[in-house]
Amino acid sequence: MRCKVCGIDYGVSHECSGLSPFMTLEEAAPPPSEFAPFYYLRIAFNIVRWDDMAIRRASRDPNALVYGAALSALSAAIIFLVTALHGILAREGRNSETIFLSLLLGLVFVWAYMGIIAVIQIGLCHAIAKVFLGATGTLVGVMRPLFLGWFVNVLILIPVVGLYAAGIAWTAVLMLVFEEVDGIGRMQAFLISAGINAAFLALSFLVPH
């Protein structure tokens, strides 16, 4: 038998190193043990630039989920502030207390809403890949790089074409991550990612904000 992780042929059992024989030293290097926001920011930008190694490294890095969640939350906050701040400040009878409460409640809602939508999207794509295409990755493994790459949705702030630009960019990130981490074909990954993303885009037009 051959180990699916390290590629070694064995008889009854063996001690798996957890490393593929085709993995470079740079890819196999351990993640930073200290607080390293700029390292993960660089990984995030590499992921959206279709860097295969950055995707694979992030998928095995437990810290990537935490930094990815923080970066996604910051991105969601930017989207909310740019789109809603003017309306909050323009309300009649506003004061510092009502503005603060409106911003706080709005941010909590946006973080919860976008977090749930992202997890559902990723979970659906992974479930389809797992059930129908024999995907070999894990849900946590695909969530780590995808949370880091979620910030491409900030493109939604571009006037007129922002919604479509964000949809295309997010579909591309989904496709690459599912190809690399779940081990499915690029066309299969594209069809799943585009289909799920298109469904959620359609819902965004149908459901009132």
ZIKAWO-V882162 format. One record per backbone hydrogen bond with DSSP energy under -0.5 kcal/mol. CO is the residue of the C=O (numbers start at 1). NH is the residue of the N-H. If there is no record, write none. Layout:
co->CO nh->NH
co->CO nh->NH
This chain:
co->1 nh->10
co->3 nh->7
co->6 nh->21
co->8 nh->3
co->14 nh->16
co->20 nh->23
co->24 nh->28
co->25 nh->29
co->26 nh->29
co->36 nh->40
co->37 nh->41
co->38 nh->42
co->39 nh->43
co->40 nh->44
co->41 nh->45
co->42 nh->46
co->43 nh->47
co->44 nh->48
co->45 nh->49
co->46 nh->51
co->47 nh->50
co->50 nh->52
co->51 nh->55
co->52 nh->56
co->53 nh->57
co->54 nh->58
co->55 nh->59
co->56 nh->60
co->57 nh->60
co->58 nh->61
co->60 nh->62
co->61 nh->64
co->61 nh->65
co->62 nh->65
co->62 nh->66
co->63 nh->67
co->64 nh->68
co->65 nh->69
co->66 nh->70
co->67 nh->71
co->68 nh->72
co->69 nh->73
co->70 nh->74
co->71 nh->75
co->72 nh->76
co->73 nh->77
co->74 nh->78
co->75 nh->79
co->76 nh->80
co->77 nh->81
co->78 nh->82
co->79 nh->83
co->80 nh->84
co->81 nh->85
co->84 nh->88
co->85 nh->89
co->86 nh->90
co->87 nh->91
co->88 nh->91
co->91 nh->94
co->95 nh->99
co->96 nh->100
co->97 nh->101
co->98 nh->102
co->99 nh->103
co->100 nh->104
co->101 nh->105
co->102 nh->106
co->103 nh->107
co->104 nh->108
co->105 nh->109
co->106 nh->110
co->107 nh->111
co->108 nh->112
co->109 nh->113
co->110 nh->114
co->111 nh->115
co->112 nh->116
co->113 nh->117
co->114 nh->118
co->115 nh->119
co->116 nh->120
co->117 nh->121
co->118 nh->122
co->119 nh->123
co->120 nh->124
co->121 nh->125
co->122 nh->126
co->123 nh->127
co->124 nh->128
co->125 nh->129
co->126 nh->130
co->127 nh->131
co->128 nh->132
co->128 nh->133
co->129 nh->133
co->129 nh->135
co->130 nh->134
co->138 nh->142
co->139 nh->143
co->140 nh->144
co->141 nh->145
co->142 nh->146
co->143 nh->147
co->144 nh->148
co->145 nh->149
co->146 nh->150
co->148 nh->151
co->149 nh->152
co->150 nh->153
co->151 nh->154
co->152 nh->155
co->153 nh->156
co->154 nh->157
co->155 nh->158
co->158 nh->162
co->159 nh->161
co->161 nh->165
co->162 nh->166
co->163 nh->167
co->164 nh->168
co->165 nh->169
co->166 nh->170
co->167 nh->171
co->168 nh->172
co->169 nh->173
co->170 nh->174
co->171 nh->175
co->172 nh->176
co->173 nh->177
co->174 nh->178
co->175 nh->179
co->176 nh->180
co->177 nh->181
co->177 nh->182
co->178 nh->182
co->178 nh->184
co->179 nh->183
co->182 nh->136
co->185 nh->189
co->186 nh->190
co->187 nh->191
co->188 nh->192
co->189 nh->193
co->190 nh->194
co->191 nh->195
co->192 nh->196
co->193 nh->197
co->194 nh->198
co->195 nh->199
co->196 nh->200
co->197 nh->201
co->198 nh->202
co->199 nh->203
co->200 nh->204
co->201 nh->205
co->202 nh->205
co->202 nh->206
co->203 nh->207
